[in-house]
């Protein structure tokens, strides 16, 4: 009925990705596979290979139908990690993400709804996935991505720090029944 949550707002420029060494981000587990799906058809192709994620992610089919792209990591055939990229407002809305400001018309994208299986947390999947997502966005012409991370989610904050994401502000979400309010407060620029 009532929800109040504060978020750190992150952004990073895609060109910053070119200075990161992928070898430094390889997860500490063998036998993992990185895959992405930008449609339900592609997700079906993954399922045909034994790589199933849609049944484990709320509204996965709807997200894919609205244009969100799922970036998944599997260990063997076990679903271990997912994050979503939205290139427009409809896709972002389908991810049930905090409504942080993203200028999609100015080559920005939203990254969010990230989840790692408890069995695989702390093994570097989020940082590695972030690097791979950035490579994908750079190829798609995205200049900057944005994300909102709950202030209490220390693990995600550490992962974003590893890949040089910058905090630019704070967001506050208040929800009472079906009413909601979102406010952003940018931090002053560094001197």
N, C-alpha and C positions, 0 to 999 in steps of 0.2 A: 504494500500500500504506500509506503514512504521509502524513498531512497535518496541519500545524499552522498556524493562521492566527489573527491578531488583528484585531478589528473595532472601529470606533467605533460606538456605539449612538446613534442620533438619534431625536428626537421633535419634533413640532410640533403646535400647536393649530390647528384649522381656522379659528377666528375670526381668527387672525393673518393669514390670507390676505386679509381685507377691506382691509387697509392697503397692499397691494401693487398697483402700477399695471401692468396687463397690457402696456401699450405699451412698457414698459421691458424686457420679456422676449421680444419678438418675435424669432425667429431671424434671423440675418444671411444669409438666402438666400431668393430669391423662388420662388414656385410650390410652397410646402409645404402639406400638408393634415394636419390633426389628426383622428384617428378613434379610436373605441374599440369593442371587441367584448367582450360578456359571455357569449357562447355560440358554439358552432361554427356555428350557423345564421347569426348576425350576421357571423361571419368569412367564411362562404360568400357572404353578400351583398356584403361588401367585395371578395372575389375576383371576383365578377361585374362589379364596376366596374374591375377591373384592379389592385386593391390587395391584393397577396398578402403575407402574413407567416408563416403557419403552417408552410410548408415550410422556413423559415429559422430557426425557434426550436425548440429541443429540447423535446419533450413539450408543444407548444402545444395540441394537441387535448385531451390529458389535463388540462392546466391549466384550459382552458375548461370541460370536463366537470365538474371539481371545484369550479367557481364562481369561479375567478380571473378578473379582468377585465384585458384587454390594452389598453394605451394606446399607440397607434402614431402615428408621423409619417412621411409619405411626401413625397418630392420628385418631383413629377410622379407617376409610378406606381412609383417606386423606393423600396423599404423603407429607411428611414433610422434609425429609433429605436423602441425599445419599452421599456415598464416595466409591471410587473404590480401589481395591488392585490388583496389577499386580505382578505375580510371574515369568514373563519372559519378554523379550524385545518386542515381538509381542503384548502382552497384554498392556504393557506400551505405546507403540506407538499408539495403538487404542484409548487410552484415551486422545489423543491430549495434553499430558502433557509436561512440559519443560523437555528437555533431560538431566536431572541431572544424574550423574554417580551412577549406582546401580550395585553391583556385584551379579547378580542373581545366578551365579554358586557357590557363597560362602554363601548361605543361607540368602540372603537379598531379600527384597521385596520393591515395590514402593507403596505408598499410595497417592492418589490425586484425582483431579476432585471432590472435596467436595462441596456440595451445600446444603443450608438450605432455605426452603421457608421463604420469608419475614415475613409471619404471625407467624412463630415459632422461629425467630432469638432471641438470648439472653436467651433461655430457657434451654440451656445445652445439646442440642442434639449432637453437634460436640464432646464435651468432652466425653460424654457417648458412642457415636459411636466409638470414638478412643479407649476407654477401651475395648469394645467388639471386635473390629477389632484386637487388640493386642492379646486377648485371642485366637481368631481364628488362628492367625499367629503362636502363640506359639504351638498350637496343630498340625500345619502343618510343624513344624520343622524350622521355620524362626528364625534366631538369631537377625536380625537387620532390621529395615525398614527405608526408606528414603522418604523425601518429599521436594517439593519446593513450598514455599508460597510467593506470591508477597509481597514486603516490605510495600506496602500501605494497605494490608489486616490485620489491627490491630486485628480484631475480631478473626481470625484464629490463630494469634500469641498468643493471650491470652489463647485460648483454648488449644493450644499445651503446653503452660507453665504449665497449670493445671495438665497435665499428664506427666510432667517431660521430654518432648522432648528437645533436646539440639541443638542449632544452631552451625553448624560446619563451615559454610562458606557463601559465597554470589555467586549467579549466575547472569549472564547478558545475556539476550536474545535480539538479533537484527534481525528483519525480514524486508526485502525489497522485495516486490513482492513474488517470490517463493524461494528466497535465504534466508538462515538464518545462524546465528552464535550464538554459545553458549559457554560461558567461565565461568569457576568456579575458585573462589579464596578462598582457605581454610583460616580460621582464625588461628592465632597462638595458640598453645595449652595453656591452662590455667596453671598457675604455682601453 
